[in-house]
Amino acid sequence: MLQKIRFDIYSYFTEIYTSYLSHSFFGKLSRSNNIEFNLYSFFYYAKLLNYKKIDSKPFGHSKGLLLRYDFIYDLLLKIYGNNLPFIIHPSPSGILLDTHLVKKISNNNHIVFINSRYEGIDTRAIRNFNITEISIGDYILYDGDTATMVIMNALIRYNFVKPIALIKESLDNNLLEYEQYTRPVNYNNYSVPNILR
């Protein structure tokens, strides 16, 4: 597992991450410099790169808006040049997220999230920058930001949880975790099973 991870998050609305990333384990790991979070606003870079529009209607009969290829191209080249990190685009048509994919992605110490809204991003950006599309389930969300939080949560937990917890982890080895109980032993006519006592 990695000792430090850098996450670069590109979004229409970066402010929605502020509270989420500053509390609990995320905040603690960030303050200890184990994790670096960088938030990048599409609107800020639209002005910087002289783009009046960063999304547009797709060709064909599809409806909605796509993040434009030229904007993504200029944005990523400006930030990273030829040293591209591992890039993720949350999408319902992507690879389904599971514990095996989390382990695979965790080999990267620099991960970028491109969060689209509406209908996604131009396919040319996905192919040109070798962007990995990841799905968190067979349903549609308003944006990629919610999915990004889920993916980051899984990656961070895998990399920074105590090793003994990973050994006994739920969902590992295709198993689900057993039922668990706490005190009091008896309450409202429900009791902890005798075998556990």
Buried (B, 14 or more C-beta within 10 A) or exposed (E): EBEBBBBBBBBBBBEBBEEBBEEEBBBEBBEEEBBBBEBBBBEEBBEEEEBEEBBBEBEEEEEEBBBBBBBBBBBBEEBBEEEBBBBBBBBBEBBEBEBEBBBEBBEBBBBBBBBBBBBBBBEEBBEEBEBBBBBBEEEEEEBBBEBBBBBBBBBBBBBBEEEEEBEEBEEBEEEEEEEEEEEEEEEEEEEBEEEEE
